[in-house]
Amino acid sequence: MDFSKFENPKAANDFLKRSKKVSQRKTLCAANFLGNCNGIITAHTLSKKSMLEPVANRENEVYTISTVSLVNHQINLEKKGIGGVSTFKGFCGMHDKDLFTCLDDDEFKCTPKQLFMLAYRTISRELYKKINFPERIPTKKEYINIIGRRKYNKEYVLFVEKIKKHNEYSIQSLKYIKDKLDTQLRDEDWNSLKSHVLLFEKISHPICAATGAFQPLFDISGKIINEPVDYYDEYGEYLGKGLKLRTIIFSIIPVKDMYVVIFSWDNDDVSENFFKSILKQENKSLAAFNIMLDNIENFAIYPDWYENLDDKKKEFIQKRIQSKIKNTIWKNPEKYNSMLEIDEFKEI
C-alpha cells in the first residue's frame, strides 16, 4: 500500500501492521467443547483441493478480496496464491482434520453431513472475523493522526460507527446460530439445519467459488423482509424496537460439470422469503453470482476469466463488492435488475 498520500505515513504503516496482526490472531478452537484440542492452525474455509484449485490458474492463483483502505473503506481485488486464500486461525489441527475430511478429501455430493460441516466451518470463520473486526478499523484518534486534521471527514467517522454497530448485531445473530450448530454437532444431528441446493450446468472453466454468511434486510428484488421487532429485557421492561438479524449461509461450489449453490439457515421466515425471491428470478445463476459479489467477502475468482473482461465489466464487479459496506444495491430494485442485463455473466 502507498502510504505517501497520508499526512502521517508512519502512523498508517503502524496501524496496517496492527490490523494484519489482529486478522491472524489465534483464538480458542471453535470446536473446543468437543475436547482434546491441539495447536491452532491456519485453516482453509474454502477447501484448497476441492474448491480453490478448480478456479485457480496454472500458477495456482485466484482473485480474492484484499485490503480495505484506511480512509474510504474501499474494497480491492488482488491475485493471490491459493495457499493464503480463505484462511483463518479458528480450529486446532485435530478438529480441522476430523471434522472437515468430508469436505477436503471426499467428493462433494451434498450429503447432509457435508452441508452441515460446510455451514459450521463458514459460521465459525464469520464469527471469528466479526469479533476481530472492530480492532481492524482505526479509532477516531488514529484516523486523525493518519490523515491529518485538514482532511478529517466527519461523515466517514459516523459511517464507521454505523458499521461497528451493524457488526455488533451480526455477532449476536452469528452466536445464536453457532450455539445451535454446536449442539447439533455434538449430537451428530446433520438434518436440523435447513438447506436448499440449486444446481447449474457449467459451460466452461469454473469462474468462482465462495462461502460466507450474511443477514439480509431486503430480498433480491429490493423488498424489505426484516422489519424492526419489539425488545424487552429479562424483567419484561420494554427496550424499544430493533432489528433481529437472521443469518443465511451461502456457498458456490464447483463440482465436476456443474455449480452447486447452497443456501442454509435456521428455520425463520426472513431467510425463507429471501430464498423465495431467488426462485422468482428468471436467471437464477446470475442472481447467485450477484449475491456473492454483494454479500460475501470469502470468495475466489478464476484469473483468466477476470483478466479478459473489459474495464467496464471490471468496474461493475468493483461496484458490486463495494456494496457490501455501503448497502446501496438492494435498496434500489431497478438498479439491481439493470445489472442482470449484462450478458457476460450469464455463462455461469
Buried (B, 14 or more C-beta within 10 A) or exposed (E): EEBEEBBBEEBBBBBBEBBEEEBEBEBEBBBEEBEEBEEBBBBBBBBBEBBBBBBBBEEBBBBBBEEBEBBEBEBEBEBBEBEEBBBBBBBBBBBBBEBBEBBBEBEBEBEEBBBBBBBBBBBBBBBBBBBBBBBBBBEEEBBBBBBEEEBEEEEBBEBBEEBEEBBEBBBEBBBBBBEBBBEBBEEEBBEBBBBBEBEBEBEEEBBBBBBBBBBBBBBBBBEEBBEEEEEEEEEEEEEEEEBBBBBBBBBBBBBEEEBBBBBBBBEBEBBBBBBEBBEEBEBBBBBBBBBBBBBBBBBBBBBEBBEEBEEEBEEBBBBBBBBBBEBEBBBEBEEBEEBBEEEEBEBB
